[in-house]
Each structure stands twice: as C-alpha cells, then as structure tokens.
C-alpha cells in the first residue's frame, strides 16, 4: 500500500514537473490518434459489409467473405505477381546502379565538376510524380513523342509504348530509376566520406592500383551500408505505390501494370466497394509489415542497428 | 602522384559517363522548356530536339488566359506554405518533448509513433475517417493530410538529443521553464535542422497530388498537381485512340509542356540552394540508421 502511494506521488510529481513538455507533445499525439489510430480501428470494415449511411459500427459482420472473394478471383494472382515483379525489377535495376554511380562520383578528381554532376543528379527527386509521368507520357506519345520521332528518323516504326503491356514494367522501372538513382547516391556518398583516408594513402605508397583500391578499400568500407540498404529495400518488396501507377496504366495494360495498391484504389475509391478494397489493402499491409519486421531484424543482426 | 595510362583512360571514361548522366537527367527538363516555347506544329512533327523551333508564346498565352491554372497555382502555394507551418508546429514540439529522456511514457509514445512507419491502415479506413470528420472537400483536410511524418519527427528528435544536456541544465538553473528552454536555447541552436525538415515537408507538399485528388472535388480548391494530373491522364487516354495528327491536339501538347514548366520552375530555382539541406537530412538519418 505504502509502495503504491509513493509511486503514485512520484508519478504525479513527474507529471507536474514536465507539464509543459506534455503540453508540447499533446498536439502531435492527438494527431496520431485522430488520423492513424482511428483509421486503424476502422480496419474492421474489411470484415464487414460497410454501408456509408449506416456507419462502421452498425454495418453487418461478414467474417472473411471479402478475403475469400478476393483470393477466389482471377485478379489476386495477377496483382500480387505484378506488385512483386515491378518491385523486384526496380530493385535489381536501381540498386546496383545507385552504388555504381556513387562510386563513380567518388572517383572524380575535379572538385567542382563532381559537385556539379552530383547536384544535377539530385534534380529529378525534386520533381513531382505527376510531372514525371507527364514527361513519360508525352515522350512516348505515338504522335508527337520525341522517342517515336527519333525511332522514325532512324528508319524504324513508331511504337505505341503505353498501350503495350510488354513495355509497361520497363517504362515504369526506368521512370523510377530516373527519379531516384541520383538522390539515392547520397547515403553511399556519406558512407564513403567516413572511410579512413590513411588506408588510401598507405595503398598509394605501396603502389596499389586504383582498381584494386576500389575493390579492397572502398567497397568493403561501404559494405555495411549496402547491406542495410538492401535489407531495407527488401522490406518494401510488396509495396508499389498506386500514385505513379495510376498515372501511367490503362485498362489495356492492366495485365502487367495493375498492382495491389492501384487495384485497391480503383475498387475502393472509384467503384466504392469499400469493404472489399479494405480487405485487399489489409492483406497487403500485413504482408508488408511482416517483410519490414523481418528485414529490420536482419539489419539489426548484421549492422547492429536497424531503421530504428 | 603520377597517373598510369590505364588510370587516365579510366578518368576520361568516367568523365564521359558523368556527362552522359547529366545529359539524361537534364534533357527531359530541357526538352519541356524548349517545346513549350516552340510552335505546336513543329513539336508534333518532331522537329524540336535541341533548340526552339518557330518561337512562339501561344502556349503561355493560353495558360495565362486560363483562370483555373492560376487558382490551382495559388492553392499550391497556400497548401505548401500553410501546410509546412502546421507540419513544423506539430513535429518540432513533439520531437522536443520526446527528446527528453526524463519524460515518463516516452517509450510508449515513441512506440505509438514508430508503429505508423511500419503499418498503414490502408487508404479506405483513412478516407472514411476523413469523411466522418467532415473533411472531404475542405482545405483544412488537405493541410491535415500527413501533418506529422514519423521519419521527420525522429530526425528532429535525434537532432535535439545531440544538444548537450548541460545547455538545458544551465538554463534551468537560471530559472527557465521548459517552454523557455525550448524557445531560447534549443530553437536558436537548431537552425539548420529546422530548415532541413521544413524543406522536406515543403517539397513533399508542393509535389503531392494523391490525397488532394481523393479528397477534393471543388475545382476552386485543387492544387496545381491535381490539375496537371487531369491533363496527363487525358493525354494518355487520347493517345490510345488518336491516329492522325489533329491540330487542336498539338496546341494542347504545348499547353501541357507550359503547365509543367510553370509547375517546376519554383523548384528548379530553389533546388540548387536547398539540396545541401536534403543531403544533410539523409546523413542525419544514415547516422541513426
């Protein structure tokens, strides 16, 4: 009893002492409750037949009906496959190129040239998805697009790129690469800065060639960063944002272009099948969560630190 | 240090690769600029490749005459500036409180925030929540979208934690309360971190379109990106149908280029100056991660 009492008074004392800190924390936490935890509570619509006019609570429970109808549909396989493939291709294309670009930056001797190229390479990161998609659409346009103009000038036939399912993934991955590779080098550049310079000096004295220095000093130096980045990337292997997909796909390319998030967007917000879409989204959310947790555990194991 | 022949070849090759990288990065932006200033027919015929052909301001004249564009442009400014202010208010105060190890329940609050990085409730529950709050088609709704990002909050908290405790203790000895310590000691010390986070939010706000597209119906409230999105999607849809060149289309193409130009110009102007803060942000994150 006595113990509880002192604990209680210490609790009160601390609360009183830090009252201004709690006041500062309050808006932030309130925001998360209202805009994150309330929606989390709303996930239950995935197990109900949600009717907007009835409300979340009064809607009827239907158990796993929506999950069953999703996995029973031909779309389940298609969109899971597309999500995985787009994400996977983008990883094997973007990931090595980012590292190579960072290494090449590092090998530049002329300081101002290096800064200039680096700065230029960050540019696409500051351009919005809508604009980038707009660029892609107009560049590939069969009538006025510059790509087709060039193809035609080289004596080849024009191609309607965006209505051919076989081109979609390539286009999408290239677009993501254009946008992200330059900015992605920053992580490696900062890792490269932390490599001990005396190692290079010693190697130079010993007459080790530049190529060997890259292989034996530079690469091992950034290996931990590479490993952590790779693992983090694996964590998002089943999340491809609908934001850029819905700007480029068309019904005719759904076969290769439709991913989980775009399917959810179309079913839920365009066609208003709230509960069904929420169920598909929940499935995706859980898979992503599992992947992130595993990847975080792995990165803690190898690097001693995860992404928090 | 003398360079061997092989190294010279490598250096040369490397510089060429870099020039190629710069070209691939810049050319699309360059193309949009020159195409928006060329005549529509030349653009459609594929004659515009390196430089402006038949200079004309037709596309910009159309743009200036279009009230919708300017309304959405104004909206983008409003959402980006007011939104960033709201972001900063919530993030910086929250991060400051969470940077204090003595705060009871700190672990619990941190966990509540970290969870948001790992799991998303999905767009439908979020949309329904916004609707239940009556935030559909309101400017307030847009401002509240993503008002705190866990990533930036943690970045800011990490920064506050790096300020030595002795600074706070000294101020406390002088009788300063937490608000005062925050305002007089920590904020002035955090200039570059504050700018970094504000810029992350600002660029994010400027370029955002998804939730604005979902939440807003009223054309007077949409930001530029949503307007642009309509043009782009229209263009995609038309491409699959259209066969022959049609001249109403050509002028529309240059109009889209001109719209793209005015939407990226503010970023093009400020990004060389702000990019170093983004680099710093990634590095703070990398040190932690």
Interface residues (C-beta under 8 A of the other chain):
Chain A: X11 X14 X15 X18 X20 X21 X22 X24 X25 X27 X28 X29 X31 X32 X34 X35 X36 X37 X38 X39 X40 X41 X42 X43 X45 X50 X52 X56 X101 X104 X105 X107 X108 X109 X113 X116 X117 X119 X120 X121 X122 X123 X124 X125 X126 X127 X128 X129 X130 X131 X133 X134 X135 X137 X138 X139 X141 X142 X143 X144 X146 X148 X149 X150 X152 X153 X160 X162 X163 X178 X182 X183 X186 X187 X189 X190 X191 X204 X209 X210 X211 X225 X228 X242 X243 X247 X248 X250 X252 X261 X264 X265 X268 X269 X274 X277 X278 X281 X282 X284 X285 X286 X288 X289 X292 X293 X305 X306 X307 X308
Chain B: X1 X4 X6 X7 X10 X11 X14 X15 X17 X18 X21 X22 X24 X25 X26 X28 X29 X31 X32 X43 X44 X46 X49 X89 X90 X91 X93 X94 X96 X97 X98 X100 X102 X103 X104 X109 X112 X113 X114 X116 X117 X118 X119 X120 X121 X122 X123 X124 X125 X126 X127 X128 X129 X131 X133 X144 X147 X148 X153 X154 X177 X178 X179 X182 X203 X206 X207 X208 X209 X210 X214 X225 X228 X229 X231 X232 X233 X235 X236 X237 X239 X240 X242 X245 X249 X250 X253 X256 X257 X260 X263 X264 X267 X268 X271 X272 X275 X278 X279 X282 X283 X286 X288 X289
